[in-house]
Amino acid sequence: MKFTIYHNPRCSKSRCALNWLYDHQHEVDVIDYLASPLTVNDLKSLAAQLNQAPSQWIRKEEEAYKTHIQGKSVTDEELFQLMCEFPKLIQRPIVVWNGQAIVARPVELLIDAVNNAD
């Protein structure tokens, strides 16, 4: 099975998920989304694969959230734009395989999803 991980190398949860994928000999494409920001279309595709609105996988503790989103009425389209502008808003890690995705936080969510997909 081939996986794509939207990864932040500074995040321990992201490193944990990546290490689990490598430890289980999965083929992995690693996308450092802070170094290579995602487009609105990329984010819309992730939302479809996650089967979640962007508000469900946005990091609420980030300063950009508190400044631009908290307490405001923001559309999904505006959230996608803000996530492009401030990629730290994207929850991590997001792992994609076989047309589905999961926010692998904690890594046990990824393990369960992969084991149940076999």
Secondary structure as GFF3:
##gff-version 3
##sequence-region A 1 118
A	DSSP	beta_strand	2	7	.	.	.	ID=ss1
A	DSSP	alpha_helix	12	23	.	.	.	ID=ss2
A	DSSP	beta_strand	27	32	.	.	.	ID=ss3
A	DSSP	alpha_helix	40	50	.	.	.	ID=ss4
A	DSSP	three_ten_helix	54	57	.	.	.	ID=ss5
A	DSSP	alpha_helix	63	68	.	.	.	ID=ss6
A	DSSP	alpha_helix	76	85	.	.	.	ID=ss7
A	DSSP	three_ten_helix	87	89	.	.	.	ID=ss8
A	DSSP	beta_strand	94	97	.	.	.	ID=ss9
A	DSSP	beta_strand	100	103	.	.	.	ID=ss10
A	DSSP	alpha_helix	107	117	.	.	.	ID=ss11
###
